[in-house]
Amino acid sequence: MLRIGCVKYLNARPLIRGWPGEVEFDHPSALCERLANGELDVALVSSFEFLRNPIYRIIDDVSISSDGPVYSVVVAHRDEISKIDEIELDPASKTAVNLLRCLLGELGLSPHLKQRSTGILSAGGTDSSCGEPVGPTGVSPAVVKSGSDALAQLLIGDQAIHFRESHADEFQFWDLGEQWNKLMGLPFVYALWLIRPEVVAPKQIADRLRGLRNENLGRLNELIAAAVARVADAGDPEITRQFLSAYYHEHLRFSFGKAEKEGLRTFAQLCAKRGLLPSGGIAFDLV
């Protein structure tokens, strides 16, 4: 049986909803570790995992990307970003953390980046029927508790969405997708489907996941209605049909074409420049 993992955020639903088998949902960093350890065969994980360990085959033409504001990868702050002394990081995603490092470096900004070792709730677990994340996400960010104008916090995924919807009047939000696009003029790739090298028939798996993406995008209104009903049942009134429609249509891209590949190569170059990756080019093993 194929062991498949997926990030547990709303942005992944168009890529996984309707998968006929069991899916393991977890935070990006946990999925990367499980994929690297051989506990999963295929996973939708942070793009930095491939750059860090390019042993995997990438499912071509599928990603979670943005070509401008992404909405759900942000630094929440009160003062101007140039005046921030410290940013607390979200350990759930190495891609977001390293994107932040690259952006700050390119802009000549050097706030202290503080690792947060706790605060991620357990993953929602397994959904074997409808291929959607279940369970809680996120925590109450430290930036709320501090009250300091000099403290900011990196937020990603559904936690970022919930925080923005709940605290829109209290904070400014430095959108990493928007800042990347302003600096580089390219899309940014947050997540990719990666297949371990020993997995047989990777093309068949890739074709099934591409087909699933196409089906979900072709029935996006139905997916949105189901997602709204699901979060309403969980007591989450901020996630509305209007919001999700804008999120999926305006903020996210689900392709991995020429522009996205160039964006990912540029990210790899900047990571190497900052000492986050070894220098040298990156080759994509596409299926």
Secondary structure, 3 states (H helix, E strand, C coil): CCCEEEECCHHHHHHHCCCCCCEEEECHHHHHHHHHCCCCCEEEEEHHHHHHCCCCEEEEEEEEEECCCCCCEEEEECCCHHHCCEEECCCCCHHHHHHHHHHHHHCCCCCEEECCCCCCCCCCEEECCCCCCCCCCCCCCHHHHHCCCCEEEEEEHHHHHHHHHHCCCCCEEEEHHHHHHHHHCCCEEEEEEEECCCCCCHHHHHHHHHHHHHHHHHCHHHHHHHHHHHHHHCCCCCCCHHHHHHHHHHHCECCCCHHHHHHHHHHHHHHHHCCCCCCCCCCCCEC
